[in-house]
Amino acid sequence: MEAPEETTSNKTQRLAGTVNWGTATVIGVFAGMLYGGSKEAAASVSKDAEVMLKLGSTPDKREQYRLMRDAMEKRFIRVTRGSIVGGVRLGMFTAAFCGMQNLLAEKRGVHDVFNVAGAGSATAAAFGLIMPGSLQWRARNVVLGSVLGAALCFPLGWIQLKLVEKANEGNMGAKDSGQRGEAKSGLGAAIDRLEENLNK
């Protein structure tokens, strides 16, 4: 009798704290759509005031109806375009940032603050390069984006890593105390520890 072949998994284990690229991208797309649509909706308030002035000066009901319909169509198109453009922009930025962060973590074998800062610097530099303008203007944007991306992402990466450490401490504490079946998620454990510290 032949022994059953053991199936080996080729999936690499994700490092603790690395971001799920797909989920972050989807969230970025929806956040960008919400921001872009609401920005265009707020900007169309002044256009609505102009339409109301025209409606007040037009006695013909058919002309009023046509003006109102045209204004609503234009507003819908503006808000839809703003939502799509905002979603694509923020989605692309989020996808590039999270992908670069995960790539750096995989290549270096460790997830630390330098991965987050490097991903922020590279992503901001890439987006500075694709902005419209002359070659000199783009080069300036690349340098500026690289420096600002690293400067902004370094403290954010440090905060993210501290939160991951706190969440992992809670999971380890729950496992060590024999509560393996009742171990909470990292976020739940971090919230419980924060409540305990506030109640002291």
Secondary structure, 3 states (H helix, E strand, C coil): CCCCCCCCCCCCCCCCCCCCHHHHHHHHHHHHHHHHHHHHHHHHHHHHHHHHHHHHCCCCHHHHHHHHHHHHHHHHHHHHHHHHHHHHHHHHHHHHHHHHHHHHHHHHCCCCHHHHHHHHHHHHHHHHHCCCCCHHHHHHHHHHHHHHHHHHHHHHHHHHHHHHHHHHHHHHHHHHCCCCCCCCCHHHHHHHHHHHHHHC
